[in-house]
């Protein structure tokens, strides 16, 4: 049986646990929380415009995202 998204069977990171994240171009479109984060204890998903400046800040939790590559 396949594991459901966001369940304990998956190796996900805790949402909103850090204040700075480095992301890659493969993560675009960028959202907070990211798909690899648990969602049960997070805020609503918001898409962040990171392409132009290489940096974005979540208006909900204040997490800062930096684009580390431009593939």
C-alpha positions in Angstrom: 0.0 0.0 0.0 1.4 3.4 -1.0 2.0 6.0 1.7 -0.3 9.0 1.7 1.1 12.5 1.3 2.0 14.1 4.6 1.7 11.0 6.7 4.2 9.6 9.2 5.3 6.9 6.6 7.0 9.6 4.6 10.4 11.2 5.3 9.1 14.8 5.3 10.5 17.9 7.0 8.6 19.9 9.6 6.9 22.9 8.1 7.9 26.4 9.3 10.7 24.9 11.4 13.5 26.9 9.9 13.6 30.6 8.9 15.9 30.2 5.9 15.7 27.7 3.1 17.9 27.2 0.1 16.0 26.1 -3.0 16.9 25.1 -6.5 15.3 25.9 -9.8 13.6 22.5 -9.8 11.6 23.7 -6.8 9.9 26.4 -9.0 7.0 27.2 -8.8 8.0 27.8 -5.2 5.4 27.5 -2.5 5.4 27.8 1.3 5.0 25.2 2.7 7.0 23.2 0.2 5.7 19.8 -1.0 8.3 18.0 1.1 6.9 19.5 4.4 4.2 18.2 6.7 1.1 20.2 6.2 -1.0 19.4 9.3 0.7 22.1 11.4 1.2 24.8 8.7 -0.4 27.8 7.2 -2.3 27.9 3.9 -0.1 27.3 0.8 1.1 30.5 -0.8 3.2 30.7 -4.0 6.3 32.9 -3.8 7.8 34.8 -6.8 11.5 34.0 -6.5 12.5 33.9 -10.2 13.2 37.6 -10.6 15.4 38.4 -7.6 16.4 35.0 -6.4 14.9 35.6 -3.0 11.4 35.5 -1.5 9.8 35.8 1.9 6.7 34.0 3.0 4.0 36.5 4.2 2.5 34.0 6.6 5.5 32.6 8.5 8.4 34.9 7.5 10.5 32.0 6.1 13.1 33.3 3.7 13.9 31.4 0.5 17.1 31.8 -1.6 17.5 30.4 -5.0 21.0 28.7 -5.1 21.1 27.7 -8.8 19.6 28.9 -12.1 19.3 25.7 -14.1 
